[in-house]
């Protein structure tokens, strides 16, 4: 049964304790600590290079951390080889046996071999039915479309009866037979009572898929919480940007306010809050601005739509900022 850990549970299924990993002079993971409850779906959200893929590979045993511990069911598996961990993973480009049928591909991953008509056969057919491949048991994997091949890698991963399922970025790409492949994957996870850690490629995916979301910024867990918690109370501008929510005003020399493009519009200085442009970065449909409010010198980072603003955002220029009606959630104010 799907459930989340409560304060009365003895321990989480998975615990990462201060995991760090370096590559040459770059720190990929920086003292990452988090817990995943049994039956939970945790999404890893972050920008490219934030450490999501490295963290998944460290949990799987495909890479070793330089520091820290990995505990599964309370057991230290930090140095345990990947093949001995009760952990399955599905990535975008997992290889499949070219000489085996769909049925044999899944059967080969079962802990104990058997004939195709006995318990082994029933288990394989059950898994193929679960992922929507019952009619393809006799097909060769190479003949399947990409969406079905990805579902076959999932059936093969589930055949080992893992305690934990890891899902890499790109696994849930378009599948004509599964209009919402990641949501379908969540349904499979719930039916089996699996614990799952998944790399999300966008905030919308993470929020719709997961019980909780861990937001990674430069190899660190900047914040972890339910989708509602992250949307309502992001801890800083970086998290707010990733989850698509406005950040709170922060005190201190480096403090400021970040607002998304849909919250603001650029107007003449006399029609809105006058601000000096310190820097502008084009992001396609939006422009990220570093601003200084003339009223009090407060620093502000914001995004505004790029359409129609021309050269008005060159450094040193004075603009007006106006908050759109309903543009700020949670009662945040700029004044």
N, C-alpha and C positions, 0 to 999 in steps of 0.2 A: 504494500500500500504506500502511496506517495505521502510523505509527511516531511515537515521541516523540524530541525532540531529545536528542542526547548531547553530551558534552564535545568530540567530534570534529567536530561540525557547525560550519560557518563562521558562521552567523547564524540567528536565529529568523525565522520568516515575518513576524511582527508584533512590533514593539517600541514601547512607549509610554515616553517619556522625560520625566518630571517634568511631566505634563499637569495644568494647573490651569484652572478655569473658575469665573467668578463670575456671580451674578445679583443686581443691585442691591447690597445689603450682605451677601448670603449667599454663602459659598464652596461651590459645588456639588462641585467636584473640587479636591483639594489635593495637588499634586505626585505624581500617580499614575504609578508606574513598574512595568511588568511586561512579560514576554515570552511569546509564544505560539508553540510549535513547529509546524512543518508537520505536518498530520494530527492535531493535538491538539484535544480538546474541553475548553475552559476555561469553567467556570461562574462567574458573578458572583453572590455571595450577600451579602445585607445587608437591613437593615430598610428600611421605607418612608422615602424621603428620603436614603438613604445614598450616592446618586450612581450607582447601577447604570445607570439609563436614560440619564442624561446622558453617561456614559462610552460607552455603545453608540452614541449619536447622534454623539458626537465622532469615534469611529472611522469611522462611516459617512460622515462629511462633512456631516451635516445641521446640526451646530453647530460653531463654531470655538472652539478653546481660546484662553484668554488668554495662556497660557504653555506651553512644552514642545514636543516634536516627536513626530510619528507616522511610523514607518518601516515600510514594507511591502516585503519582499524587499530590504531595505537602501536603498530609495529613500524620500526624504523626501516624504510626501504631505500634510503638515500643512495646506497651503493649496490643495490640489488640490480642485476641485469634486467633489461626490458622484458626478455622472454620469460622471466620468472615472476613478473608482477601480474597480479590479477586485474590488469588494466588493459582495455582495448582502445584503439584509436582509429579514426577515419579521417584521412586528409584528402585533398582534392585530387591528387595524382597517385593514389595508392595503386601499386601494380597488381595485376591479376594473372593467374596461370593461363597461359595461352593454349595449353594442350588439354585442359580439363573442362568438363561441362559445368554449367552453373551449379547443378546438384553436387558434383564432385568437389567443386571449389569450396562450397560450404561444409561438406562432409569432412574434408581434410582438416578443417579448423576445429572440429569437435575434440574434446579432451580424450575420448576413447573411440577408437574405430569400431565399426560394425558393418553388417551387410545392409544393403539398401532397402530390405523389406522388414527389418526389425525395428528396435527402438531408435537406431541411428536414422533410418529412413524417415520415421515419424517426426523426429526432431528437425531434420533438414527441411522436410516439407512444411512443417509449422513455421520455421523461420522464413522460408521463401514466401509463404502466404502472408506473413506479417508485413513484409516489405513490398508486397505486390508483384512477386515474380513467380508465382505458382505455375503459371502457364509457360514459363521459360526454363524449366528445370533441365531440359535436354539440350538447350542451346549452348553455343560457345560464347564465352564472355566478349570476345572481340566482335561478335556480330550484334551485340546489344548497343542501343543508343547510349549516349553519355549519361543521361539521367538514370537509366537502369543499371549501368555499370557502377555508379556511385551507390545505388541501393544494394547492389550485390556486395560491395565492400562492407556495407553496414551489416548485412546478414552474416558475412564471414566473421566480422568482429564480434557479433553477438553470440556466435556459436561456441566460443570459449567460456561463456557464462561469466563475464567480467563483473567485478565489484564496482568499477568506475569506467565510464565511457568518455573519451576525449574527442572533440569534434573540431577540426581545423577550419580556417577560413577558406571559403570557396566550395565547401562540401555541398552547401544548399543552393547551388546555382540552378538556373532554370531547368525544370523537368516537366515536359508536356503532360505527363500523367499525374503529376503532383503540383497543382497550381501554387501551393504555399509549402515548399519542401521543408523549410525549417520548422514550421508549425506542425507539419506531419511528423517530423522527427521528434518533436516534443510529445506528440500523442503516443508514439512508440515507447518513448522513455517512461511515460506515465503508466502505460499498460504493463510494462515489465518491472516497474518500481526501481528503475536504474537511477544511479547518481551520475550526473553529466556536467562536464565543464566544456563550454563551447566558445570559440572565438567569434565574436560578432563583428560584422563589417560596417555596421551603421547603428546609430542610436535607436532608430525605429525597430530594428531587428532585435537588439538587446532587450528593449523595453517590452516587446511583445512576447518574447520567448522565455525569459528567465524569471526565476523567483527572486534572485538578487543579481546585481551587476557590480563587478569590480572594475573601476576605472583606473587604467594604467597611464602614467605620464612619465616618460623618460626612465622606464624601468622600475618605477615605484608605484605602489597602490596609493593613489591620491585619495580615493574614497571608495567605500563599499557599502551597499545598501539596497533596499528594494527600489524598483523603478519609481514609485511614488516619492520615496525619500530623496532620491537623487534629483528628481525634477523640482521638488518643493524646496530643497535646501542644499544646493551644491556648495561645497566648501570653498571653492575659489573659481577664478575666471576660467582656468584650464578645464576644470570639470564641467562648468556651465556650458562652455563652448562645445564640448563633446556630446553632452546629453541634450543640447538644444534648449537650455533654460537660462534665464537671467541670473547672474551671480549677485550676492549681497554686497553692499558697500563694505570695504575692508579698511581698517585703521592702519596707520603707520606710513612711513615714507614711501613704501612700495604699494600701498593700498590704492584702490580705485574701484571703478564700477565697470563691468562688462555688460553690454547689451546686444542682443541679436539684431539682425538687419530688419526683421519685421516690426521691431519696437520703435525705430527712429526714422526720421526723415531730415534731410539737409535743407535748410531754408536760409533766407537772408538774415544777417546778424540781428537786425531789428525785429525779426519775427519769431525768434527763438532764443535759447540760451547761447550767448556768444562764446565761441571757443576758438583757440588757436590750433592749427594743424601742426603737429610735431612730426608726423610721418604717416604715409599711406601705402598700403600694400594691396595690389589688385588680386582678387580671388575669383575672377570670372564674373559672375552675376553680382558680386558684392565687393566692397572695398573695406579692408580692415584699417581703422584709424587709431592713431595715438594722438590724444587731444589734451589740451590744458584749458580748463574752464576759466574765463577771464574774471569771473566774479570772485573766486576764492583761490585760484591757482591749483585746484584739485585735478589730479590726473584721471583720465578717462580712456578706456579702450572700448571701441564699439565697431560694429559692422553696419554699413549702410548699403542700400542698393546702388550699383554703379551706373545704372541707366540715367542719362541726362545730366550728370554732374560735371562733365567736362573737366577743365583744368582748375576748378574751384578748390580742389583738395591738395594743391601743392604745399609743401612745408612752409610755414610762416603765414599762410593765408588765414583770414578770419571768416568763420562760417557761423551759422546759427543751427542749433539742434532743437528739434521739436519731437516730443514723445507722441506717438500715434495713440489714439483712443483705444484702450484695451491692450496696448503694447506691452505693459509691464504686468507680470503676474505676481501674486503673493504680496501685494501692497508695497513693492519697492518704489521709491521716489527719487527723482533727480531734481534738485532745486538749489 
